[in-house]
């Protein structure tokens, strides 16, 4: 008997330790990790520097309530602003960050209508779930939070027809992660921003999965030549320590005065000391250029493999956030099981996409190792038969 709710579909292995980009299970098997704990462990496992800053802070204070000044929060907020006019609110997860973004948008504009997009994913709390454009996520939880409108992703005409002076915000991911690793078109994103400006709506960018260097720029929006009104972070921000952040333009400060929103554990000192060092390490030109180069190497290798395998329909993504679209769900599930047996951990996205999110510290030789494993698995005769 398990004393846990069965809300997770768990694999029959337990990961008990990790070092750099490799994980070890309860039987001693090692795995090259191309999941990063679903985009979390951007600096890999058992990092000595992060271990040390966490240890040092743990001997001082773990927690103080947000009734008092917190210089660690100030330091992290300044680093996240990245020399722009953004201010931060800290919480514990991506869903919480998106809840804060939704509340801020409605409070600041005095309007309630928020446009999001089909196959998006913004979290599983009520507001974030209501913003998510997937019926499977909504099933059984009606009534949802009202006034969310779902439109086709990367299509401009439906947005032009729907956005108006009653729109509080447009909320989107620059790469739909859970929805199948689908990047936004640059021209479309710039048009979305222009429409938001025209109708007085706020542009909210969900950077929960794409932020903190994942796409090769510190924030994914920097690669689209836009500047959102609000954006949200979590996952890679704490390298495994639970932490989320909602950033908004300084002009929105008056909408979130005392009593408007809060979190008991948000911005706690343990999370802040780690986040501060993570941001310092990743937001470096040389580090981000390496992410771009390694992403290009991985994408080029996958493209070569795809040319020889009919079960692959497309390769897409950016930086070290890449997806392999397969012909069907059954093939994807087979591939993931075979990869795991060969010592490579991967993720599912959408119905038939293999998602690759290695730590940003992944080595070139480890990328080559992963590509060799993928190539070997896809040469399996049963898989090739699926393409016939």
C-alpha positions as CSV (number, residue, x, y, z in Angstrom):
1,X,0.0,0.0,0.0
2,X,1.2,3.5,-0.8
3,X,0.3,6.4,1.5
4,X,0.5,8.8,-1.5
5,X,-2.3,10.0,-3.8
6,X,-1.8,8.4,-7.3
7,X,-1.7,11.7,-9.1
8,X,1.7,11.0,-10.6
9,X,2.5,8.3,-13.1
10,X,5.8,7.2,-11.7
11,X,8.5,5.1,-13.3
12,X,9.8,2.1,-11.3
13,X,13.1,3.6,-10.5
14,X,14.2,5.9,-7.7
15,X,17.0,8.4,-8.3
16,X,19.1,8.7,-5.1
17,X,22.1,10.7,-6.1
18,X,23.6,12.8,-8.8
19,X,26.9,14.3,-9.9
20,X,27.3,17.0,-12.6
21,X,25.1,15.7,-15.4
22,X,24.7,12.0,-14.3
23,X,22.1,10.5,-12.0
24,X,22.2,7.2,-10.1
25,X,19.2,5.0,-9.2
26,X,18.6,2.7,-6.2
27,X,20.3,-0.2,-7.9
28,X,23.4,1.6,-8.8
29,X,22.6,2.2,-12.5
30,X,23.8,5.5,-14.0
31,X,21.9,7.7,-16.4
32,X,22.9,10.7,-18.5
33,X,20.3,13.2,-17.6
34,X,18.5,15.0,-20.5
35,X,15.6,16.1,-18.3
36,X,17.3,18.4,-15.7
37,X,14.4,17.5,-13.4
38,X,12.1,19.1,-16.0
39,X,14.2,22.1,-16.8
40,X,15.3,22.7,-13.2
41,X,18.9,21.6,-12.8
42,X,20.6,24.0,-15.2
43,X,23.9,23.8,-13.3
44,X,23.7,20.0,-12.8
45,X,23.9,18.0,-9.7
46,X,25.9,18.2,-6.5
47,X,27.5,21.5,-7.5
48,X,30.1,22.3,-4.8
49,X,29.6,26.1,-4.9
50,X,25.9,25.9,-4.6
51,X,26.2,23.3,-1.9
52,X,28.5,25.7,0.0
53,X,26.3,28.8,-0.2
54,X,23.3,26.8,0.9
55,X,25.2,25.3,3.8
56,X,26.5,28.7,5.0
57,X,23.0,30.3,4.9
58,X,21.5,27.3,6.7
59,X,23.7,28.0,9.7
60,X,22.3,31.6,9.9
61,X,18.6,31.6,9.1
62,X,16.4,29.4,7.0
63,X,13.4,31.7,7.1
64,X,12.1,35.0,8.2
65,X,8.6,36.3,7.3
66,X,8.1,39.0,4.8
67,X,7.3,41.4,7.7
68,X,10.9,42.4,7.7
69,X,13.6,43.7,5.3
70,X,15.3,41.0,3.2
71,X,18.6,42.1,1.5
72,X,18.9,38.8,-0.2
73,X,15.6,39.4,-2.0
74,X,16.9,42.9,-3.0
75,X,20.1,41.4,-4.4
76,X,18.3,38.7,-6.4
77,X,15.7,41.2,-7.7
78,X,18.5,43.6,-8.9
79,X,20.2,40.7,-10.7
80,X,17.0,39.5,-12.4
81,X,16.2,43.1,-13.5
82,X,19.2,42.7,-15.7
83,X,19.7,46.5,-16.0
84,X,16.1,47.1,-16.9
85,X,13.2,48.8,-15.1
86,X,11.7,45.6,-13.6
87,X,10.8,44.8,-10.0
88,X,10.3,41.4,-8.5
89,X,7.8,39.4,-6.3
90,X,9.2,36.1,-5.0
91,X,7.2,32.9,-4.4
92,X,7.9,29.1,-4.4
93,X,7.0,27.8,-7.9
94,X,6.1,28.5,-11.4
95,X,2.3,28.2,-10.9
96,X,2.5,30.7,-8.0
97,X,4.5,33.1,-10.2
98,X,1.8,32.9,-12.9
99,X,-1.0,33.3,-10.3
100,X,0.8,36.5,-9.2
101,X,1.0,37.7,-12.8
102,X,-2.7,37.1,-13.4
103,X,-3.6,39.0,-10.3
104,X,-1.3,41.9,-11.1
105,X,-2.6,42.2,-14.7
106,X,-6.2,42.3,-13.6
107,X,-5.5,44.7,-10.7
108,X,-3.3,47.1,-12.7
109,X,-5.7,47.3,-15.7
110,X,-9.0,47.0,-13.9
111,X,-10.0,44.5,-16.6
112,X,-10.5,40.8,-16.4
113,X,-10.2,39.3,-19.9
114,X,-7.0,37.5,-20.5
115,X,-6.1,35.8,-23.8
116,X,-3.9,32.7,-23.8
117,X,-3.3,30.0,-26.4
118,X,-4.2,26.4,-27.2
119,X,-1.7,23.8,-26.0
120,X,-0.2,26.3,-23.5
121,X,0.7,25.2,-20.0
122,X,0.9,27.7,-17.1
123,X,0.4,25.5,-14.0
124,X,-2.2,23.5,-12.1
125,X,-3.4,25.9,-9.5
126,X,-6.9,27.4,-10.3
127,X,-5.8,30.6,-12.0
128,X,-2.8,29.0,-13.8
129,X,-4.9,26.0,-14.8
130,X,-7.6,28.3,-16.2
131,X,-4.9,30.1,-18.2
132,X,-3.7,26.8,-19.6
133,X,-5.2,26.1,-23.0
134,X,-5.5,22.3,-22.7
135,X,-8.9,20.6,-22.1
136,X,-7.2,17.5,-20.6
137,X,-5.8,19.8,-17.8
138,X,-9.3,21.3,-17.1
139,X,-11.2,18.0,-17.1
140,X,-13.1,17.5,-13.8
141,X,-12.3,20.9,-12.3
142,X,-15.1,23.1,-13.6
143,X,-16.0,25.9,-13.1
144,X,-12.7,27.4,-14.0
145,X,-11.7,31.0,-13.3
146,X,-13.7,33.1,-15.8
147,X,-12.7,35.4,-18.6
148,X,-9.8,33.4,-20.1
149,X,-9.9,33.1,-23.9
150,X,-7.9,30.5,-25.8
151,X,-6.7,31.2,-29.3
152,X,-4.5,29.3,-31.9
153,X,-0.8,29.8,-31.2
154,X,1.3,31.5,-33.9
155,X,-1.8,32.8,-35.7
156,X,-2.4,36.6,-35.9
157,X,-5.9,37.0,-37.4
158,X,-7.7,35.3,-34.5
159,X,-5.9,37.5,-32.0
160,X,-6.7,40.6,-34.1
161,X,-10.4,39.6,-34.0
162,X,-10.5,39.0,-30.2
163,X,-8.2,41.6,-28.6
164,X,-10.0,44.8,-27.6
165,X,-10.1,47.6,-25.0
166,X,-11.6,45.1,-22.5
167,X,-8.5,42.9,-22.6
168,X,-6.3,43.0,-19.5
169,X,-3.5,40.9,-20.9
170,X,-2.1,38.4,-23.4
171,X,-0.2,35.6,-21.8
172,X,2.0,33.1,-23.6
173,X,5.1,30.9,-23.7
174,X,7.8,31.7,-26.2
175,X,8.3,28.0,-26.6
176,X,5.4,25.9,-25.6
177,X,7.1,23.2,-23.5
178,X,4.4,20.9,-22.3
179,X,2.5,21.5,-25.5
180,X,5.2,19.9,-27.7
181,X,8.2,22.2,-27.8
182,X,6.6,24.6,-30.2
183,X,8.5,27.9,-30.7
184,X,6.7,31.2,-31.3
185,X,7.4,32.9,-34.6
186,X,9.4,36.1,-34.1
187,X,7.2,38.2,-36.4
188,X,4.1,36.9,-34.6
189,X,5.4,37.8,-31.2
190,X,6.4,41.3,-32.2
191,X,2.9,41.7,-33.7
192,X,1.4,40.5,-30.4
193,X,3.3,43.1,-28.5
194,X,2.2,45.8,-30.9
195,X,-1.5,44.8,-30.5
196,X,-1.1,44.8,-26.7
197,X,0.3,48.4,-26.9
198,X,-2.5,49.4,-29.2
199,X,-5.3,48.2,-26.9
200,X,-3.8,48.9,-23.5
201,X,-3.3,45.2,-22.7
202,X,-0.3,43.9,-20.8
203,X,2.0,41.3,-22.4
204,X,2.8,38.5,-20.0
205,X,5.6,36.1,-20.9
206,X,5.7,32.7,-19.1
207,X,9.5,32.0,-18.8
208,X,9.1,29.3,-16.3
209,X,10.8,26.8,-18.6
210,X,12.6,29.0,-21.1
211,X,14.2,31.5,-18.6
212,X,17.6,31.4,-16.9
213,X,19.6,30.6,-19.9
214,X,17.7,27.6,-21.3
215,X,17.4,29.0,-24.9
216,X,20.9,30.5,-25.1
217,X,19.9,34.0,-23.9
218,X,19.3,34.7,-20.2
219,X,15.7,35.3,-20.9
220,X,14.1,33.8,-24.0
221,X,12.3,37.1,-24.8
222,X,15.7,38.7,-25.4
223,X,15.9,36.6,-28.6
224,X,12.6,38.0,-29.8
225,X,13.5,41.7,-29.6
226,X,10.5,42.4,-27.3
227,X,10.1,43.7,-23.7
228,X,7.2,42.2,-21.8
229,X,5.2,44.1,-19.2
230,X,5.3,41.0,-16.9
231,X,7.3,37.8,-17.0
232,X,7.5,34.8,-14.7
233,X,10.4,32.5,-13.7
234,X,10.9,29.3,-11.6
235,X,12.5,26.0,-12.5
236,X,16.2,26.9,-13.3
237,X,16.2,29.9,-10.9
238,X,17.0,27.8,-7.9
239,X,18.7,24.7,-9.4
240,X,16.4,22.5,-7.4
241,X,15.6,24.7,-4.5
242,X,11.9,25.7,-4.8
243,X,11.7,29.3,-5.9
244,X,9.6,31.3,-8.3
245,X,9.5,35.0,-9.3
246,X,7.1,37.3,-11.1
247,X,8.7,40.4,-12.6
248,X,6.8,43.5,-13.8
249,X,7.7,46.9,-15.1
250,X,8.3,49.4,-12.3
251,X,5.2,51.4,-13.4
252,X,3.0,48.5,-12.1
253,X,4.3,48.8,-8.5
254,X,1.3,50.8,-7.3
255,X,-1.1,48.0,-8.2
256,X,0.6,45.6,-5.8
257,X,0.6,47.6,-2.6
258,X,0.6,46.1,1.0
259,X,-2.1,43.4,1.4
260,X,-2.6,42.8,-2.4
261,X,-0.6,39.6,-2.5
262,X,1.8,37.6,-0.4
263,X,3.5,34.3,0.4
264,X,4.7,32.9,3.8
265,X,7.7,31.2,2.3
266,X,8.2,33.3,-0.8
267,X,11.7,34.7,-1.1
268,X,13.0,32.7,2.0
269,X,16.7,33.1,2.7
270,X,17.7,29.6,1.6
271,X,16.1,30.0,-1.8
272,X,17.5,33.5,-2.3
273,X,21.1,32.6,-1.5
274,X,21.1,29.9,-4.1
275,X,19.1,31.9,-6.7
276,X,21.6,34.7,-6.3
277,X,24.6,32.5,-7.1
278,X,22.7,30.7,-10.0
279,X,21.9,34.0,-11.7
280,X,25.6,35.2,-11.3
281,X,26.9,32.0,-12.9
282,X,24.4,31.7,-15.8
283,X,24.0,35.4,-16.8
284,X,27.5,35.6,-18.3
285,X,28.1,36.2,-22.0
286,X,30.6,33.3,-22.3
287,X,28.3,30.8,-20.5
288,X,25.3,31.8,-22.7
289,X,27.4,31.5,-25.9
290,X,28.4,28.0,-24.8
291,X,24.7,27.1,-24.4
292,X,24.0,28.4,-27.9
293,X,26.9,26.3,-29.3
294,X,25.9,23.2,-27.5
295,X,22.3,23.6,-28.6
296,X,23.4,24.0,-32.2
297,X,25.5,20.8,-31.9
298,X,22.6,18.8,-30.4
299,X,20.1,20.1,-33.0
300,X,22.5,19.4,-35.9
301,X,23.0,15.8,-34.6
302,X,19.3,15.3,-34.2
303,X,18.7,16.6,-37.7
304,X,21.2,14.1,-39.1
305,X,19.5,11.3,-37.2
306,X,16.0,12.4,-38.4
307,X,17.1,12.2,-42.1
308,X,17.7,8.5,-41.6
309,X,14.6,7.7,-39.6
310,X,11.0,7.9,-41.0
311,X,9.5,7.7,-37.5
312,X,10.7,11.3,-36.9
313,X,8.5,14.0,-38.2
314,X,10.3,17.1,-37.0
315,X,13.1,18.5,-34.9
316,X,12.4,21.9,-33.2
317,X,13.3,24.1,-30.3
318,X,16.0,26.6,-29.3
319,X,19.2,26.4,-27.3
320,X,19.1,23.4,-25.0
321,X,15.3,23.0,-25.2
322,X,14.7,20.7,-28.1
323,X,11.9,18.4,-29.2
324,X,11.8,15.3,-31.5
325,X,8.3,14.8,-32.9
326,X,7.5,11.2,-33.6
327,X,4.8,9.7,-35.8
328,X,2.6,8.6,-32.9
329,X,2.4,8.3,-29.1
330,X,3.1,4.5,-29.1
331,X,6.4,5.1,-30.9
332,X,7.4,7.9,-28.5
333,X,6.7,5.7,-25.5
334,X,8.8,2.9,-27.0
335,X,11.7,5.2,-27.7
336,X,11.6,6.6,-24.2
337,X,11.7,3.2,-22.6
338,X,14.6,2.1,-24.9
339,X,16.6,5.3,-24.2
340,X,16.2,4.7,-20.4
341,X,17.4,1.1,-20.8
342,X,20.5,2.5,-22.6
343,X,21.1,5.0,-19.8
344,X,19.6,8.2,-21.2
345,X,16.7,10.0,-19.4
346,X,14.3,12.1,-21.5
347,X,10.9,13.7,-21.2
348,X,7.5,13.6,-23.0
349,X,5.8,16.7,-24.4
350,X,2.4,16.8,-25.9
351,X,1.2,13.5,-27.4
352,X,4.2,12.5,-29.5
353,X,7.2,14.7,-28.8
354,X,10.4,13.6,-27.0
355,X,11.7,16.6,-25.1
356,X,15.4,17.1,-24.4
357,X,16.3,19.5,-21.5
358,X,19.9,18.6,-20.5
359,X,21.7,20.7,-17.8
360,X,23.2,23.8,-19.3
361,X,26.5,22.4,-18.0
362,X,26.3,19.4,-20.3
363,X,29.7,18.6,-21.9
364,X,30.2,18.2,-25.7
365,X,31.3,14.6,-25.2
366,X,28.0,13.9,-23.3
367,X,26.0,15.4,-26.2
368,X,27.8,13.1,-28.6
369,X,27.1,10.2,-26.2
370,X,23.4,11.0,-26.1
371,X,23.2,11.3,-29.9
372,X,24.9,7.9,-30.2
373,X,22.3,6.4,-27.9
374,X,19.4,8.0,-29.7
375,X,20.8,6.8,-33.1
376,X,21.2,3.3,-31.7
377,X,17.7,3.2,-30.3
378,X,16.1,4.5,-33.5
379,X,17.8,1.8,-35.5
380,X,15.6,-0.7,-33.6
381,X,13.7,-2.7,-36.3
382,X,10.4,-2.6,-34.4
383,X,10.5,1.2,-34.4
384,X,11.4,1.3,-38.1
385,X,8.4,-1.0,-38.7
386,X,6.2,1.6,-37.1
387,X,7.0,4.0,-40.0
388,X,5.9,1.6,-42.7
